[in-house]
Structures are given as structure tokens and as C-alpha cells.
Amino acid sequence: MSLLKLAETSIPARVRTRMAERAKPAVRWGLGHGLPRVAIARASRRGDVQGQLIRAAATRGDDPALVALLEEIRGQGVLVRGGLSHVTVSHAAVKEVLSSNDFSTGLPLPSNGVWGTLGDWSESEFFNPVRPPSLLVTEPPDHTRYRRLVTRVFSARAVEQLRSRTEQIAAGLLDDLDPAGDVDLVDAYCGLLPVTVISEVLGVPLEMRRRILELGGGAAASLDIGLGWGEFRAVEAALQEFDSWLTGHLERLRRDPGEDLLSQLVHAQEDGTGLTEREIKATAGLVLAAGFETTVNLLGNGIALLRGHPEQLERLRVEPELWPNAVDEILRYDPPVLLTGRVATVDTTVAGRELRAGQAVTTVLAGANRDPEVFEDPAVFDIARPNARDHVSFSAGRHYCLGAQLARMEGEVGLRALFDRFPDLELLPGAERRPTRILRGYEHLPARLNGN
């Protein structure tokens, strides 16, 4: 008899429930991080390509080493077998996997027996972007239903209507900066611009924007695997606080709805049926996060790249019509999201290689963006690159980033406004990457504005 079965038959139900509640955080960490952490460490010691990749991703600011590793993987073939999954940095293979109906997100465990019980225990009651019913990890038909409710907010037409308001917000934030002083651009500008825009769209009070940024930053590592226990508990605390705030905010919108998207979600009907509380929270939380997380990284990465390539910045001053293309080149060269993964749901093939159901593929977006089969001189940062928009930084297929259009517009407006206002902006020592493994951006970007 298994230990779990013995517990079920010999321990009173009330005691089992209390034990399960106390065990849930440990089970969530063990399944999502503890076991993968051990596997990653072992794989890395053996020189396994995937272990090395995750270790390199966790090293802040060590971009040359990461780029060198991506090229090493490319040299081993289109689909490289790693200790935890196959890995690909091929543009064609990445798009094939992300667009295929033969793959799903997540790493599902068996639904019965010991694993099923642990899976039930591992479910959190609060919003988590990597647990159902989040758009990130659901599949059709639920994914189709949730996405249909929110895509209108991120359509090209809706985003273009937000452009003038975004320009006003950017100008206001720049007005608040001391032109003769030093500033951390991530804290004072890169974060506040997108979170202010999406807060207005979603009806989030302006006074909450800094707290939303803090909670988003704290929860960003929920996308990672292999977190230590302390990191995991900090992420869970941020997610729980965000969930608590979201619960109260949705209750207020039920009593006094506005014209914003969250008010519409609260009262949304799909085929005559309203969304459940969990569905509303998952959709609202992810839309809010999608509205600023990618753009914070895009703006910081863009500032660093343009200051590091002054000839490219000078060209933008002479040819400002290149700004939209420059944003796509920034996204290609230093993407806000390093990688994502998929699991085969059926026996299938990728790049002519056979995969069995249950096998996983890590699609390295940053590697695909430097595929010489697609991008000429991929290691060169070129704001006039003709096919810069062919990057896969926003993923592909049904999980293509909801906020892609918004991020592009905010990147263009935000970067152009900053460099127009402070053309002599100088980056200072102390730039620091975020500690996250999946999301790629700056935690701190000190600068001297050198304005008048």
C-alpha cells in the first residue's frame, strides 16, 4: 500500500485536510521547482546543453556567454536532445513548434494515483500566471473563449487610438524628471509608462500603479523553473497579495462598473454563461501583466542598446521614420522573453525528427532571433534591418503575445520621447539585469540626463 493510500485510510479526514493545507506550498515548490532544480543542477554538471542554458539565463548581465552558448547549441543541430527536453534555436523549428496543434503548454502530470493527489495539492487558490485557467497555459476551447473576450483591447485599431494618450503620459513622466540630475530609468520611466497606460485601460486607480509594478516584479519569477525555496516563497507572497488586491478591485467594479475592460469582464457572458471567479481573475491578472511586463523590458533593453550603438541613435535622429523598425530590431536583438516551452500531446515530428507524446521542446526565442538562415549578420544591431519584424519575441501561433501591438507602440513612443527630450542622455555604471531566467530586462538602469 502506498504512503498516500495509507494516510487516506488511517488518518481522520479533518486532520488530512489540515495536513494537506500545510503541505501545499511545499508540494507546489517540490513539483514546480525543487525536483527540476535538482535535475538542472545535475544536467549542468554533466555539461548538458539545457542545464547550461538555464544556468546562463540565471546569470545577470552575462550576455556574451549566453550568446556564445546559443551559437554552440546551433552548431549541434536543429533539435538538440537535452536532459529535460529537446532544445532548438532554429527559427523555422521554433515557429513550427509554437504554431503546431500537436503541442500544448505546461508539463501535465498523470491525473490519478499518487501524482494526481499531489497535483490536486499543488493547485493554488490565488491567481498564478502559469496555472489554469490562465491564458498562458490553457488550450482550446477554453483558451479561445478567454482570448476572444480581451483581444479587442489589444487590436491594432485600439492601440493606435491609445497613441496620443501614451505620448501625453510619456511627456508627463519626463517633465517630472530633474534634467540636471541622475535617475534610475527603470524606476522613474520604463516601468511607469506602460503600467500607467494599461491601468487607465483597465480602470485601475492611478495611485496603485507603483504597487502593481512592485507586485508584477515580485511575481515575474513565477514563469521560471528551479527557484530556491526562499525565492519561491517571495513569489507566492507577491502573487497572494496581487490576488487579494484583484479580488477587492473586482468587487468594487461589480458595485460600480465603468467603461473599462475589467468592468466588462466582470459582466461578460460567453454563450449565455458568465465567467467564474477564477476565470475572471486569471484573465484580468494576465491582461494587466501583459500590458506592462514585456514593455518594461523592451524600453530598458532599447535604451541600453541605442546608447551602446550611438551611430544607430544618430541615424534615428536623421530618419525618425525608422523608429517602428528600430523597435522590432530591439525586440529581435535583445528579446524581453528568452525562451518558452511546449509538450507534445501526440506522436509528431519537428524538423523531420520524430517525437513521442509527452516529450518536451524548449524553444529559445533569443536563439531563433539570431538564426543566420533568416537574418543576415544576425549579431549586428541594425535599426534599418529589412526583416527585423520576422523575430519571434512575441511567440507564435495561438499563444502569440496579447500585448504585442501595445508593446510596439509604447516602445516607439517611449524611446523616441526620451531621446528627443534628453539627446545627450548618458548611462552610468551600475546597470543590473533582472534576476529572472525567462524574462530578460533591466532591474536598474542608472543614467545622467544631461538636460537643460
C-alpha positions as CSV (number, residue, x, y, z in Angstrom):
1,M,0.0,0.0,0.0
2,S,1.4,3.5,-0.9
3,L,2.1,6.0,1.8
4,L,-0.6,8.3,0.4
5,K,-3.2,5.5,0.4
6,L,-2.2,4.5,3.9
7,A,-2.7,8.1,5.0
8,E,-6.1,8.2,3.4
9,T,-7.3,5.2,5.3
10,S,-5.8,5.7,8.7
11,I,-5.8,9.5,9.3
12,P,-9.1,11.3,10.1
13,A,-10.4,13.4,7.2
14,R,-10.2,16.7,9.3
15,V,-6.5,16.0,10.1
16,R,-5.8,15.0,6.5
17,T,-7.3,18.3,5.3
18,R,-5.2,20.3,7.7
19,M,-2.0,18.4,6.8
20,A,-2.7,18.9,3.1
21,E,-3.2,22.7,3.5
22,R,0.1,23.0,5.3
23,A,1.8,20.8,2.7
24,K,0.5,22.6,-0.4
25,P,3.3,25.3,-0.6
26,A,6.0,22.6,-0.2
27,V,4.3,20.4,-2.8
28,R,4.0,23.3,-5.2
29,W,7.7,24.1,-4.8
30,G,8.7,20.5,-5.0
31,L,6.9,19.7,-8.2
32,G,7.5,23.1,-9.9
33,H,11.0,23.9,-8.7
34,G,12.6,21.5,-6.2
35,L,12.7,18.5,-8.5
36,P,13.5,20.5,-11.6
37,R,16.2,22.3,-9.6
38,V,18.0,19.1,-8.8
39,A,17.7,17.9,-12.4
40,I,19.0,21.1,-13.8
41,A,22.0,21.1,-11.4
42,R,22.9,17.5,-12.4
43,A,22.4,18.2,-16.1
44,S,24.6,21.3,-15.8
45,R,27.4,19.4,-14.1
46,R,27.3,16.8,-16.9
47,G,27.7,19.5,-19.5
48,D,24.1,19.0,-20.7
49,V,23.0,21.8,-23.1
50,Q,19.8,22.5,-21.3
51,G,21.3,22.7,-17.9
52,Q,23.9,25.1,-19.3
53,L,21.2,27.2,-20.9
54,I,19.2,27.7,-17.7
55,R,22.3,28.4,-15.7
56,A,23.4,31.0,-18.3
57,A,20.0,32.6,-18.3
58,A,20.2,33.0,-14.5
59,T,23.5,34.9,-14.7
60,R,22.7,38.6,-14.7
61,G,24.3,40.7,-17.4
62,D,26.4,37.8,-18.7
63,D,25.1,38.3,-22.2
64,P,28.2,37.4,-24.2
65,A,28.3,33.9,-22.5
66,L,24.6,33.4,-23.2
67,V,25.0,34.4,-26.9
68,A,28.0,32.1,-27.2
69,L,26.0,29.2,-25.7
70,L,23.2,29.8,-28.2
71,E,25.6,29.5,-31.1
72,E,27.1,26.4,-29.6
73,I,23.6,24.8,-29.5
74,R,23.0,25.9,-33.1
75,G,26.2,24.1,-34.1
76,Q,24.8,20.8,-32.7
77,G,21.8,20.7,-34.9
78,V,18.2,21.9,-35.4
79,L,16.8,19.9,-32.5
80,V,19.3,19.1,-29.7
81,R,18.5,16.5,-27.0
82,G,18.8,17.9,-23.5
83,G,18.4,16.3,-20.2
84,L,14.9,17.7,-19.6
85,S,13.7,18.3,-23.1
86,H,14.8,18.9,-26.7
87,V,16.2,22.3,-27.3
88,T,16.0,24.4,-30.5
89,V,17.4,27.7,-31.6
90,S,16.3,27.3,-35.2
91,H,13.8,30.0,-36.3
92,A,11.9,27.5,-38.5
93,A,11.7,24.8,-35.8
94,V,10.7,27.4,-33.1
95,K,7.8,28.6,-35.3
96,E,6.9,25.1,-36.2
97,V,6.5,24.0,-32.6
98,L,4.8,27.1,-31.4
99,S,2.3,27.0,-34.2
100,S,1.6,23.3,-34.1
101,N,-1.7,21.8,-32.7
102,D,0.4,18.8,-31.7
103,F,1.9,20.7,-28.8
104,S,0.5,22.2,-25.6
105,T,1.9,24.4,-22.9
106,G,2.7,23.2,-19.4
107,L,4.0,19.9,-18.1
108,P,0.9,17.9,-17.2
109,L,1.2,15.1,-14.6
110,P,-1.0,11.9,-14.6
111,S,-4.4,12.7,-13.2
112,N,-4.7,9.6,-11.0
113,G,-2.8,7.8,-8.3
114,V,0.0,9.5,-6.3
115,W,0.7,12.1,-9.0
116,G,-3.0,13.0,-9.2
117,T,-3.2,13.6,-5.5
118,L,0.0,15.7,-5.5
119,G,-1.4,17.6,-8.5
120,D,-4.5,18.4,-6.5
121,W,-2.5,19.6,-3.5
122,S,-0.3,21.7,-5.7
123,E,-3.1,23.8,-7.0
124,S,-3.1,27.3,-5.5
125,E,-6.3,29.2,-4.8
126,F,-4.8,32.6,-5.8
127,F,-4.0,33.9,-9.3
128,N,-0.9,32.4,-10.8
129,P,0.0,33.1,-14.5
130,V,1.4,29.6,-15.0
131,R,-1.7,27.7,-13.8
132,P,-5.1,27.1,-15.4
133,P,-7.3,28.9,-16.2
134,S,-4.5,31.4,-17.2
135,L,-4.3,32.1,-20.9
136,L,-0.6,31.2,-20.8
137,V,-1.3,27.5,-20.1
138,T,-4.9,26.8,-21.3
139,E,-5.6,25.3,-24.7
140,P,-8.7,25.4,-26.9
141,P,-11.6,25.6,-26.5
142,D,-11.1,27.5,-23.1
143,H,-8.1,29.4,-24.5
144,T,-10.2,30.6,-27.5
145,R,-13.1,31.7,-25.3
146,Y,-10.9,33.7,-22.9
147,R,-8.8,35.3,-25.6
148,R,-11.9,36.4,-27.5
149,L,-13.0,38.4,-24.5
150,V,-9.9,40.6,-24.4
151,T,-8.3,40.8,-27.9
152,R,-10.3,43.9,-28.8
153,V,-8.3,45.9,-26.2
154,F,-5.1,45.0,-27.9
155,S,-6.2,45.2,-31.6
156,A,-4.2,47.4,-33.9
157,R,-7.0,49.9,-34.1
158,A,-7.5,50.1,-30.3
159,V,-3.8,50.5,-29.7
160,E,-3.5,53.3,-32.3
161,Q,-6.3,55.1,-30.5
162,L,-4.1,55.0,-27.4
163,R,-1.1,56.5,-29.1
164,S,-1.8,60.2,-28.3
165,R,-2.6,59.4,-24.6
166,T,0.6,57.4,-24.4
167,E,2.5,60.4,-25.7
168,Q,0.9,62.6,-23.1
169,I,1.8,60.1,-20.3
170,A,5.4,59.9,-21.6
171,A,5.7,63.7,-21.7
172,G,4.3,64.0,-18.1
173,L,6.8,61.4,-16.8
174,L,9.7,63.2,-18.5
175,D,8.5,66.5,-17.1
176,D,8.8,65.0,-13.6
177,L,12.5,64.1,-14.0
178,D,15.2,66.5,-12.9
179,P,17.0,67.3,-16.2
180,A,20.3,68.1,-14.4
181,G,20.1,65.0,-12.1
182,D,20.8,61.3,-12.1
183,V,18.0,58.8,-12.3
184,D,17.2,55.1,-12.4
185,L,15.3,55.0,-15.7
186,V,13.7,51.7,-15.0
187,D,12.1,53.0,-11.8
188,A,11.3,56.5,-13.0
189,Y,10.3,55.9,-16.6
190,C,10.4,52.4,-18.2
191,G,8.1,50.9,-15.6
192,L,5.7,53.8,-15.0
193,L,4.9,54.5,-18.7
194,P,3.4,51.1,-19.6
195,V,1.8,50.5,-16.2
196,T,0.1,53.9,-16.4
197,V,-1.3,53.2,-19.8
198,I,-2.7,49.7,-19.0
199,S,-4.0,50.9,-15.7
200,E,-6.1,53.5,-17.5
201,V,-7.4,51.0,-20.0
202,L,-8.4,48.5,-17.2
203,G,-9.8,51.0,-14.7
204,V,-7.0,50.5,-12.1
205,P,-6.6,53.6,-9.8
206,L,-3.6,55.7,-10.7
207,E,-2.4,55.6,-7.1
208,M,-2.0,51.8,-7.4
209,R,0.4,51.9,-10.3
210,R,3.7,51.7,-8.3
211,R,2.3,48.9,-6.2
212,I,1.2,47.0,-9.3
213,L,4.7,47.4,-10.7
214,E,6.2,46.0,-7.4
215,L,3.8,43.1,-7.3
216,G,4.5,42.4,-11.0
217,G,8.2,42.5,-10.4
218,G,7.9,40.2,-7.4
219,A,5.7,37.7,-9.3
220,A,7.7,37.7,-12.6
221,A,9.8,34.8,-11.5
222,S,6.7,32.6,-11.4
223,L,7.5,31.9,-15.0
224,D,10.8,30.4,-14.1
225,I,11.6,26.8,-13.0
226,G,14.2,25.7,-10.4
227,L,13.6,28.5,-7.9
228,G,15.1,28.1,-4.5
229,W,12.6,27.8,-1.5
230,G,13.2,31.4,-0.4
231,E,12.6,32.8,-4.0
232,F,9.5,30.6,-4.3
233,R,8.0,31.9,-1.1
234,A,8.7,35.5,-2.1
235,V,7.0,34.9,-5.4
236,E,4.0,33.3,-3.8
237,A,3.7,36.2,-1.3
238,A,3.6,38.6,-4.2
239,L,1.0,36.5,-6.1
240,Q,-1.2,36.2,-3.0
241,E,-1.1,40.0,-2.4
242,F,-1.9,40.7,-6.0
243,D,-4.8,38.2,-5.8
244,S,-6.1,39.9,-2.7
245,W,-6.0,43.3,-4.3
246,L,-7.6,41.9,-7.5
247,T,-10.4,40.4,-5.5
248,G,-11.3,43.7,-3.9
249,H,-10.9,45.6,-7.1
250,L,-13.3,43.3,-9.0
251,E,-15.8,43.5,-6.1
252,R,-15.7,47.3,-6.5
253,L,-16.3,47.0,-10.2
254,R,-19.3,44.8,-9.6
255,R,-20.9,47.5,-7.4
256,D,-19.8,50.4,-9.6
257,P,-18.8,49.3,-13.2
258,G,-17.2,51.6,-15.6
259,E,-16.4,51.5,-19.3
260,D,-13.1,49.7,-18.8
261,L,-12.2,46.2,-19.8
262,L,-12.2,44.8,-16.2
263,S,-15.8,46.0,-15.7
264,Q,-16.7,44.3,-19.0
265,L,-15.0,41.0,-17.9
266,V,-17.0,41.0,-14.6
267,H,-20.2,41.1,-16.5
268,A,-19.1,39.1,-19.6
269,Q,-21.3,36.4,-21.0
270,E,-20.0,33.7,-23.3
271,D,-22.7,31.5,-24.8
272,G,-25.1,32.8,-22.1
273,T,-22.7,31.8,-19.2
274,G,-20.7,34.3,-17.2
275,L,-17.0,33.7,-16.3
276,T,-16.3,32.1,-13.0
277,E,-14.4,34.0,-10.3
278,R,-11.2,32.1,-11.1
279,E,-11.6,32.7,-14.9
280,I,-12.1,36.4,-14.3
281,K,-9.1,36.7,-12.0
282,A,-6.9,34.7,-14.3
283,T,-7.9,36.7,-17.4
284,A,-7.8,40.1,-15.7
285,G,-4.5,39.4,-14.0
286,L,-2.8,38.2,-17.1
287,V,-4.1,41.1,-19.2
288,L,-2.8,43.5,-16.6
289,A,0.6,41.8,-16.5
290,A,0.7,41.5,-20.3
291,G,0.1,45.3,-20.6
292,F,3.3,46.3,-18.9
293,E,5.8,43.4,-18.2
294,T,7.0,43.0,-21.8
295,T,7.2,46.7,-22.4
296,V,9.3,47.4,-19.2
297,N,11.9,45.1,-20.6
298,L,11.6,46.5,-24.1
299,L,12.2,50.1,-23.0
300,G,15.2,49.2,-20.8
301,N,16.8,47.0,-23.4
302,G,16.2,49.6,-26.1
303,I,17.8,52.4,-24.1
304,A,20.9,50.3,-23.4
305,L,21.2,49.2,-27.0
306,L,20.8,52.6,-28.5
307,R,23.2,54.2,-26.1
308,G,25.6,51.4,-26.8
309,H,25.3,52.0,-30.6
310,P,25.4,55.8,-30.9
311,E,25.6,55.6,-34.7
312,Q,22.2,53.9,-34.8
313,L,20.7,56.5,-32.5
314,E,22.1,59.3,-34.7
315,R,20.5,57.7,-37.7
316,L,17.1,57.7,-35.9
317,R,17.5,61.5,-35.4
318,V,18.1,61.9,-39.1
319,E,15.5,59.3,-40.2
320,P,12.8,59.3,-37.5
321,E,10.6,57.2,-39.7
322,L,12.8,54.3,-38.8
323,W,11.6,54.2,-35.2
324,P,9.0,51.4,-35.7
325,N,11.6,49.2,-37.3
326,A,14.1,50.1,-34.6
327,V,11.7,48.8,-32.0
328,D,11.4,45.5,-33.8
329,E,15.2,45.3,-34.1
330,I,15.5,45.8,-30.4
331,L,13.0,43.0,-29.9
332,R,15.0,40.8,-32.2
333,Y,18.4,41.6,-30.7
334,D,17.6,41.5,-27.0
335,P,14.1,40.0,-26.6
336,P,12.1,40.6,-23.4
337,V,11.4,36.8,-23.2
338,L,14.3,34.4,-23.5
339,L,12.5,31.1,-24.1
340,T,9.3,29.2,-23.8
341,G,8.4,25.5,-23.9
342,R,5.9,23.1,-25.3
343,V,4.9,19.4,-24.7
344,A,3.9,17.0,-27.5
345,T,0.4,15.8,-26.9
346,V,0.6,13.2,-29.7
347,D,3.4,11.4,-31.5
348,T,4.7,14.0,-34.0
349,T,7.7,15.3,-35.9
350,V,9.7,18.6,-35.7
351,A,12.2,19.5,-38.4
352,G,11.9,15.9,-39.6
353,R,12.7,14.4,-36.2
354,E,10.2,12.1,-34.5
355,L,9.0,13.0,-31.1
356,R,6.8,10.9,-28.8
357,A,3.8,12.2,-26.9
358,G,4.9,13.6,-23.6
359,Q,8.3,14.8,-24.9
360,A,9.1,18.5,-24.4
361,V,10.7,21.1,-26.6
362,T,12.4,24.2,-25.3
363,T,12.0,26.9,-27.9
364,V,14.7,29.5,-27.4
365,L,13.3,32.7,-28.8
366,A,16.6,34.6,-28.4
367,G,18.4,31.9,-30.5
368,A,15.8,31.9,-33.2
369,N,16.1,35.7,-33.5
370,R,19.8,35.2,-34.4
371,D,19.3,32.4,-36.9
372,P,21.6,33.2,-39.9
373,E,19.2,31.3,-42.1
374,V,16.7,34.2,-41.6
375,F,18.7,37.2,-40.5
376,E,21.8,38.4,-42.4
377,D,24.7,39.2,-40.0
378,P,22.4,38.4,-37.0
379,A,25.0,39.6,-34.4
380,V,24.8,43.1,-35.9
381,F,22.4,45.6,-34.3
382,D,20.8,47.3,-37.3
383,I,17.7,49.5,-36.9
384,A,17.2,49.5,-40.7
385,R,17.2,45.7,-41.0
386,P,14.6,44.9,-43.7
387,N,13.1,41.9,-42.0
388,A,13.5,42.8,-38.3
389,R,9.8,42.2,-37.8
390,D,10.4,38.5,-38.5
391,H,11.6,37.9,-35.0
392,V,9.6,35.5,-32.7
393,S,10.0,37.6,-29.5
394,F,6.2,37.6,-29.0
395,S,6.0,33.8,-29.6
396,A,3.8,32.5,-32.4
397,G,0.6,30.5,-33.0
398,R,-2.4,30.7,-30.7
399,H,-0.2,31.9,-27.7
400,Y,1.1,34.9,-29.6
401,C,1.5,37.7,-27.1
402,L,-1.7,39.6,-26.5
403,G,0.1,42.8,-25.8
404,A,2.4,42.8,-28.9
405,Q,0.8,45.7,-30.7
406,L,0.6,47.7,-27.5
407,A,4.3,46.9,-26.6
408,R,5.4,48.0,-30.1
409,M,3.6,51.3,-29.9
410,E,4.7,52.1,-26.3
411,G,8.3,51.1,-27.2
412,E,8.3,53.5,-30.1
413,V,6.6,56.4,-28.2
414,G,8.6,55.9,-25.1
415,L,12.0,55.6,-26.6
416,R,11.5,58.4,-29.1
417,A,10.2,60.8,-26.4
418,L,13.1,60.0,-24.1
419,F,15.8,60.6,-26.6
420,D,14.1,63.6,-28.1
421,R,13.9,65.2,-24.7
422,F,17.4,64.1,-23.5
423,P,19.6,63.6,-26.6
424,D,22.7,63.6,-24.5
425,L,21.5,61.0,-22.0
426,E,24.4,59.1,-20.6
427,L,24.2,55.6,-18.9
428,L,26.1,55.3,-15.7
429,P,27.9,52.3,-14.1
430,G,25.6,50.1,-12.1
431,A,23.2,48.8,-14.7
432,E,21.8,45.5,-13.4
433,R,19.7,42.8,-15.1
434,R,16.6,41.3,-13.5
435,P,17.2,38.0,-11.7
436,T,14.6,36.2,-13.7
437,R,15.5,33.4,-16.1
438,I,12.7,33.7,-18.6
439,L,12.0,37.4,-18.7
440,R,15.0,39.5,-19.9
441,G,15.3,43.1,-18.9
442,Y,16.9,45.6,-16.5
443,E,16.3,45.8,-12.8
444,H,18.2,49.1,-12.6
445,L,19.5,51.4,-15.4
446,P,21.2,54.5,-13.8
447,A,21.5,57.5,-16.1
448,R,22.6,61.1,-16.2
449,L,20.1,63.0,-18.3
450,N,22.4,66.0,-19.2
451,G,19.4,68.2,-19.9
452,N,18.9,71.9,-19.5
